[in-house]
Amino acid sequence: MSRKSVGPNAQPLFVLEESFYPDTWQNDSRMGVLLSEFRVRSINPENYDSKMKFWKEMIRNYCEHKGCGAVSIVELKRVFKRKGTIPYCLQTVIADMLREGQLVGRGDFQRPVQDSWGGWAVDLLVKRPLGWGFGKVKEKIVGGGVDEGAEFVCTEVVKGQSVAMEKLIQKENKLNVLLSMEGLKDLVKDSGFTEDGLELVLHHMACQQRVYTEKLPDEGLDHKRVLLKFAAPGAKAQPITDIERSIYNLEQTEQNLLKMIDKLEQDVSGALLLVKQNIAQGKKQVAKSNLKKKHLLEKNLEKKMNVLDNVQTMLSRIHDTQTDRNVIEAYKIGSNALKNAFANSGITLDTVDDTLAEMKEIMEQQDEMQTMISTPQTDIDDLELEQELSDLIDMKLAENHIAVQPVQPANEVTPVLPSVQQEPKTSPTVSAGPATMAQLNDFDKEIEKRLAALKMDAPSHDLSLLGGTSFVNPEDATAH
């Protein structure tokens, strides 16, 4: 979309593409009404308000389109001229926008920013609202109408551009960093800001404490350099410190040295090429003179390189110092936060020790309860059960005339039974007192041996009582 800046007294050279205008712009009947003067609102309030809304939106869109919030009636008439007809209603629209605070006289908008924040607050909150009232508009009235040559600032457009500027500065990582006006212009050259619009945006941001500006005199120049320092989101712009000025000067020196070194390298290459040409042409003295010039350039280049190394080393150390300071501040903040967290939670070494001791005691109690729960509640002695079971098996063995070699305990020797007609051996006697593990083992072995004998030799009808396997000995069957 093409854009050409137009001043209040310039020729009508500003051209807008058709895509800028709304569809209504192509309707001759409707545009005839919109370009005409306003009638009294009481006759047709709906039509009056619709027409006022249309032109307010057109003025805002035009300011955004051209990249500057400043506008005048003369300029608007040239831009919105349609088929030889200018809008005759702009006087009423501008007056209404001034009354509602949507437009502000440029002189009022660009009042000098107060040096102190206290003065800034009084100026912003008390003086300016009074100055921007409709009483101030009367100063722009000439012969019962608004001065068509006077410039006004669309505050809504400037605020929107300020937000876009802050996003761009944050994206380029230029917060709390000194930036020259030339550097800022180069940064926003593709963002649609005109030089005039950029001036309005910076002034608005300075009034809102979003940027701090400072003018430094350039040596050997009549004008002053402007340094800018944009504040981080949620913070107020702070004045430029001596350290920041020193860093800026060192960075500018570094940039200048780089340009000078690049120029010297080109001069050295050019001198060498010239020497070769002189030699080819047989101009010995001229070649010698150019060779001497080349050596002088190389020495100067070496000096500049040494200076550049020193400047870069100094800048690196300064940046490292600032980084270390930020780290130390972060450590302090973290330490204080941790102290406050412990203080608010009431956690101390004593409370931790008491808690661990209490937890240990509770776990021991739980172990004791688990042991008590798993302990058998019967009063029958296992040794007595073994003794009774052994007696029953002995009776069965005796009925079937089966002799079994008893298992010898570890501390006693049991003689072998001579024949099956002997009386059945009784189980080991149970001594008074609780059963020992050795005694229980002896009973287990004895019972297992006797049960095995019953399974192998006892008649089926007798073993059925014990659930064993039936087996008949042939010799016993013959004897019977």
Order of alpha helices (4+ residues) and beta strands (2+ residues): alpha-alpha-beta-alpha-alpha-beta-alpha-alpha-alpha-alpha-beta-beta-beta-alpha-beta-alpha-alpha-beta-beta-alpha-alpha-alpha-alpha-alpha-alpha-alpha
